[in-house]
């Protein structure tokens, strides 16, 4: 689960500064969300790829 730190944090996941984004296991991210220490980071829209002919 990708989260963004709202304040500086230190834990089993390492050190996060305010604004840092990190992908954490759901059970850890859920606890940090519940305490209001982090927010969910929005995932960028997937890039649309066009199918083309393979060379070779």
N, C-alpha and C positions, 0 to 999 in steps of 0.2 A: 504494500500500500504506500503510495507516494505522498509524503507530507512535507509541509513547510514550517520551520520553527518560528514561533512568534516571540520567543525570547531565547537567551543562551541557555543551553541544557547540557548536562553531562550524565551519561548512563552507560549501560552495557553496549549500546550502539555507538559509543564514542562521544566526541564533543560536537555540538551543533551551535552555531552562532545564529542570531536573529536573521531570518530570511533564507537560511540554508535549506536546500531541498534534499531529501534522501528517501530511498525506498526501504521501508522496514517491514518485518513480518506483521501480519494483521493484528496479532494479539498484543504486540508492543504499541503499534500505532494507535490502536483503539483506546488503550489506557491513556496515552498522551493526549488524544483528542478529548477524552472524557474530562480530563483536568484542565483543558483549555490552553495547553502549552504549545499546541501545533494546530494547523489547519490542513485540510486536504489540498494537495497541489493538483491543479488541473493538468490533465494530460493533453499534449498538443494533438490536434487533429491528425489522423493518419494521412500520409502522403499517398495520393492516388497514383498508381503506376499503370502505365499502358502496356498492354501485351504487344510484343513485336516478334518478328521472325528471328530465330536463332541463327547465328552465323556458323557455318561449318558443317 
